[in-house]
């Protein structure tokens, strides 16, 4: 059983709905500010890390005069938020992510990681420039 299979079984036990495409689990969450917040769960190729990621927009879609303030706010929030990173990847896409090398996760642990990402997306919504 792969780590993604294990996580899928934990989501099933917790009655959390998701879709699966190959080795990526995708959930959609309705929150105060999002009608369909997408959260993806996947593992590194060697299955030593699990990633829970909420993709956002590209950093360069933010007005140029507001980018550095957003990056600064994301950095500050990364320090405040338990176990979650506000990140800009190699393609300049903004995301909220949790990572763990605990590949023997329990149902409670995966629910906690997912909820931290969802709540942090609400935080990102609050600091994202209009």
Secondary structure in CASP SS format (residue, H / E / C, confidence):
PFRMAT SS
TARGET T0000
AUTHOR 0000-0000-0000
METHOD secondary structure of the structure
MODEL  1
X C 1.00
X C 1.00
X H 1.00
X H 1.00
X H 1.00
X H 1.00
X H 1.00
X H 1.00
X H 1.00
X H 1.00
X H 1.00
X H 1.00
X H 1.00
X C 1.00
X C 1.00
X C 1.00
X C 1.00
X C 1.00
X E 1.00
X E 1.00
X E 1.00
X C 1.00
X C 1.00
X E 1.00
X E 1.00
X E 1.00
X E 1.00
X E 1.00
X E 1.00
X C 1.00
X C 1.00
X C 1.00
X C 1.00
X C 1.00
X C 1.00
X C 1.00
X E 1.00
X E 1.00
X E 1.00
X E 1.00
X E 1.00
X E 1.00
X E 1.00
X C 1.00
X C 1.00
X C 1.00
X C 1.00
X C 1.00
X C 1.00
X E 1.00
X E 1.00
X E 1.00
X E 1.00
X E 1.00
X E 1.00
X E 1.00
X E 1.00
X E 1.00
X H 1.00
X H 1.00
X H 1.00
X C 1.00
X C 1.00
X H 1.00
X H 1.00
X H 1.00
X H 1.00
X H 1.00
X H 1.00
X H 1.00
X H 1.00
X H 1.00
X H 1.00
X H 1.00
X H 1.00
X H 1.00
X H 1.00
X H 1.00
X H 1.00
X H 1.00
X C 1.00
X C 1.00
X C 1.00
X C 1.00
X E 1.00
X E 1.00
X E 1.00
X E 1.00
X C 1.00
X C 1.00
X C 1.00
X C 1.00
X E 1.00
X E 1.00
X E 1.00
X E 1.00
X E 1.00
X E 1.00
X E 1.00
X E 1.00
X C 1.00
X C 1.00
X C 1.00
X C 1.00
X C 1.00
X C 1.00
X H 1.00
X H 1.00
X H 1.00
X H 1.00
X H 1.00
X H 1.00
X H 1.00
X H 1.00
X H 1.00
X H 1.00
X H 1.00
X H 1.00
X H 1.00
X H 1.00
X H 1.00
X H 1.00
X H 1.00
X H 1.00
X H 1.00
X H 1.00
X H 1.00
X C 1.00
X C 1.00
X C 1.00
END
